[in-house]
Amino acid sequence: MAEPLLQVEDLHVHFETEDGVVKAVDGVSYTVDAGQALGIVGESGSGKSVSSMTVMGLTRASNAHISGRIIFDGKDLLAASDEEMRAIRGGQIAMIFQDPLSSLHPFYKIGDQLIEARRVHHDESKTQARDRAIEMLSLVGIPDPRGRIDSYPHEFSGGMRQRVMTAMALINDPKLLIADEPTTALDVTVQAQILDLIMKLQHELDTAVVMITHDLGVVAEVAEEIAVMYAGRVVEKGLADTIFAEPEHPYTWGLLNSIPRLDTPRDQELVPIPGRPPSLITRPPGCSFAPRCPYVRESHKRIDPVLAEAEGPGHLVACLLPKPTRRALWTKLRDGVQPEEAKQAVGIPETLSASAPQGQEVKA
């Protein structure tokens, strides 16, 4: 069996600040095979962007403490020198950033920026690189690429700028494409076009894709696997079909229930997740989601759950609720029952049983 293209193992990224240590990423692990699409989902501040920027080597700083392993195509990226990372970044691993207007230089023409991105990694003439840039602009659906290559970023719409960023990311045929909120600030129609484009290029070029987003709806059709992050950790991971049909973490339920559905009455209100994400400097003891979880029990609050097998193949969840309770709760929530009513109907044990999911007690 072939090794995964990307293996992230027990990754920790902590930043020293005047207020304390920010544990932006706190023990994240996942794999991505060649040609596979992984969705990393979570609210702002969950650590999803920092984990992927660390893969790119963009979090190396004097105040950053990074540990764990990032194995890309057999090479440990955390052990790679800055020079080696510059060769890999943009060549073998590319990233689409969420704001194309600030990612493109406003004073340089689109073509000049694409040509530079190509020639940094290939010994080509300017004419050859320009031809490649025109080819990529055509591939991502820019009309009249031969004429538009000499335009400036401000002469493109938001959707067209995002297509240019996609062309720049793919101009060197990378093995791995990281898309960080690629549809932010775009209208719904353009969002669909950008997602379709990424899927099309993934299949045509056999590029592995890591899609970072706060919106589960964005990865519904794109990702084959989904990792849900909260407070710097992965709290649920599995096949996309499993995550959407049989989620087992209360945070994932909250994300799913916050998505508007076509089969609900117009006057039915959305169900937001109560509270706000915890500080990554002073995380709550035990389960980080406990202060916002409608189903938490006092006896659970000082137990830090670890990822453990759920029901489906490759389905992992970090939750202290027993499996039967989780499944019963989701059945109620899926049918439109409010969290408090679902909790009363199902009933939740006050104490953990011997067969409860594993976790580590946090000492006072």
N, C-alpha and C positions, 0 to 999 in steps of 0.2 A: 504493500500500500504506500502510495506516494506521500511524502511529508507535506504538511500545509505550506502554502507560500509564506504566510505570516503567522507567527506564534508569539502572542503576548502572554507572559507568564508572571503572575504575582507582581504586577507593576505598581510601584509606589512613586508618586511625584509630590514632594513636599517643598513648600517655599517658606523661607525665613522672612518674616516681616516684623515691623516694630510692635505690632499687636500680638504676635505669636506665630506659631507654625501653622500654615494653611495646608491641610491635607487634601489637596485637590484631587489626587488619585490615590486610592488606599487599598491596593491589593486586587487589581483588575487582571483577569485572564480571559483570552479568547483566541480563536484561530480563524484564519480565512484561507480557503483553498484557491488555487488558480481558477479564474473565471467565475468565482462565487461572489455573491453580493450579501454583505452583512449590514444590517441596520443597527445603529447605536442610538437609543432613544432616551430622553430624559429632559427635565426642566433645565433652565439656565442655572449654572453653578453646580451641575451634577458631576462634572469632570469629563464629560464626553469629548469636548474639543481638546482639552489639555492632554488626554491620553493619546489622541491621534497626532497632535502637534509634537508629542514626544517621539512618536514613531518617525516623524519627519526630522527629528533632531533640532526642533525649534524651541525647546525649553531648556537648553543648556545655558545656565547662567550661574553667577557666583552665589546667588541665594537659593538655588534649586538643589534639592537632594533627591537623586533618582536611583532607584534600586529595582531589582527584578531582571527579567530577560525579555528582549525583543529580537526574535530570530526571523530575519527576512531572507528568503531564498538561501538558507543555510548559513547566513552571516549574522553574528550578534551585533546589532546596531548600537547598543549601549557601550560596546567596547571599541567601536569604530572611531577613528580620528576625525577631526573636523574636515580635513581634506577628503577623506573617504566619504563622509556624509554629503559633502557638496557634490560629489560625483553621482551619488545615489539619488539625492533630492532633485527632483525635476527630470531625472533621466529614467530611473527604474521605479521611483515612487513619486507621484504627482498629487497635487492638492488643488481643489477648487474652493476658494474662500467665499464666505457668505456675502461679502459686499464688493461686487465687481468694480464699482466706481472708485473705491479707495485702493483696490488691488492693482488697477491699471494706472500707469503713470500718465497724468493729464497732459504733459508737455510733449509726449512722443506719440507718433502715429502707431496705429494698431500693428501695421506690418513690421515696423522697426522692433517692436517689443516681441513679436512672434519670432522674427529672424534671430534676435539675440538669444531667446530661449532655446532655439534649435542649435545655434552654432556653439553655445557653451558646452554642449555634450557631443557634438559631431564635427569632424574636420571637413567642413563643406564651404564652398564659395558662397558669397552673398546671394548670387543668382539662384543657386541650388536651394538654399534655405528659403528664399522668397517663393520659389515654386512650391516647396513643401507647405509653406504658410498658406498660400492660396488654396492648395488641395485640402488643408484642414478646415479653412473657413467654409469651403464648399461642403465638406463632410458634415459640419455642424449646422448647415442650413442658412448661412449668411447669403442673401441675394447679391448677385454681381460681385463675387469675391475679388475678382481682378481689379475692380474699380474701388471697392470699399476698403481694400487693404491699406490705402493711403489716407484713410480717415482718422480723426482723433476720437478718443473714447467718448467725449461729450456729444459727438454726432450720432451716437447709437442710443437706442432705447435701453431700458433696464434689461429686458429679455435678451436683446441682441448682445449687450455687454456680457451677460452671463454665458452666452454661446461662445463669445470670443475667449472668455476665461477657460471654457471647456476645451476649445481648440488649443489653447496654450498648454493646458495640462496634458493633453494627449499628443502633442506634436512630436514627442520623442518615443512614442509607443511604450509607455510605462507598463510594468507588470501589475502595479497596484495603483488605483485611483481613490483618493480620499475626497469625498464631497462634503464640505462642512456647511450645512444649512444652505444648499444651493438654490433654494426657491424662496429665500427670505425677501420680503418687500416686493414680490412679483404677484401680479393678479392671477386668479385661479387658472385661466386659460393658458397663460405663459408657464405657470408651474407645471401643468400637465405636459406641455411641449418639452420643457427642460428634462423632466423625469423620463419621458419617452426617449429623448435623445440619449441620455446616459445609459438606459437599458439597451438601446439599439447598438451603441458603440461598445458596450460591454460584451454583447454577443458576437459582434463582427470582429472585434480585436482580441477577444478572449481575455479581457482585462478584469482582474479582481477589483471589487468596489466595496469601500466602507462608506456607508451613507450615515452622516450625523444629522440628527434632527430632534426637535422637541415634539414633533407631530407624528403620532403613529399612523395617521392617514397617509402621510407622504411615503412611508416605507411599505405600505400594504401591498402594492403591486411590484415593488422594486426588489425588496430583500428576500432572500431564501431563509436566512436566519436573523433573529432579532435578539439583541442584548439590551435590557432595560437597566439604566444606571440611576442611582440615587445617592447623593452625598458621597460621591467619590468611589462608589462600589457598584458592582453588577448585582442586582437583586433578583433578576429573573432572566433566563436565557433559554432559547429553544427555536425550533422551526417556526417560521412565520405563521403557518396555518395553525400550529398548536397555540401560539401566543394569542392569536385572535379568537380562536374557538374555545380554548380551555386554559385561560390565564389563571395563575394560582397566587399571585402576590397582590395584596390590597392596593399598592401603588399602581400596578398595571391596570387594575380594575378602574381606578380613578382616571387614568389617562384615557382608557377606552370609553368610559362614560362621559367624558368631556367632549367627545367628538359628536357633532350634530348628525342625526340619522334621518333619512328620508321617510322612514316608516313611523315616526313619532308625530303626535299632534303639534300643530304650529305653536300653540300657546304653552307647550310643555317647556319648563325651564331646564337649562343645562345643569348638570350636577358638578360643581367645582370641587377640587380637593381642598379641604379646609386647611387653614394655617399656611405656613410658608416653610421653604426648605431650611434646614438647620445651618448654623454657622459651621464652616469647615475648620475653624480654629477651636471652637468649644462645642464639639459634637455631644449630643446627649449620650449618657451611658446606655449600653445595651443596643437595642435596635434603633437605628437612626430615624426610622419612619414612625416609631411609637408615638411621639407627640401629635402626629396627624392621623393616626390610624383609628378608625371607629371601632375596631374589634380588639384592641389591646386589652390585656388584663394586668392588674398590678403585679402579679407574679411573673409576668413576662418582661417587665420593663428593664431589668438588669441583666437579661440574657441577650447576648449578641448572636443572632442566627448566622449560620454559614450556609453556603450554597449546597443543597442536597437534591438528590434525584426526586422528581415528581412522578407523574404517570407515564407520559409519552417518551419516546426515544430521544435522548439528548436534552430532555427538558429538565432544567435545574431551577430551583427557587430557594431563596433565603427568607423563610417565614416560620414562625413558631406555631402557627395554627396547625392542627392535625389535618392530614390530607382530606378525610371525608368532610370535615368542616369547611375547608376551602372550596371544595367542589360544590357543596350545598349552598354556600354563600353566593358563589358566582352564578349558579342557576337562578337564584332569586334576583340578583342584580341585573342579569341579562334580560329578565322578563319585566324589568322596569320597577322593581320594588326598591324603595329607598333604603340606604344603608342601615338606619336605625331599626326599621321594620324587619329587614333581612336578618339582622343580628338577633332580634327577639324571636323570630320564627325558627331559626336554626338552633340557637343556643350555643354558647361557647364555654368550654371547660374553664373553671377558675384556675386550675393548676395544670402543669404539664404532666402528661402521662409518660410511662417508660418508652412508649413507641413514638413520642413526639419528635419532630425534626431536631437535628443536632444544633447545638449552640454553645457558646462559651460564656460563663457567668462573669460579669464585670464586677470586680471588687470595689467597695466604696473607698 
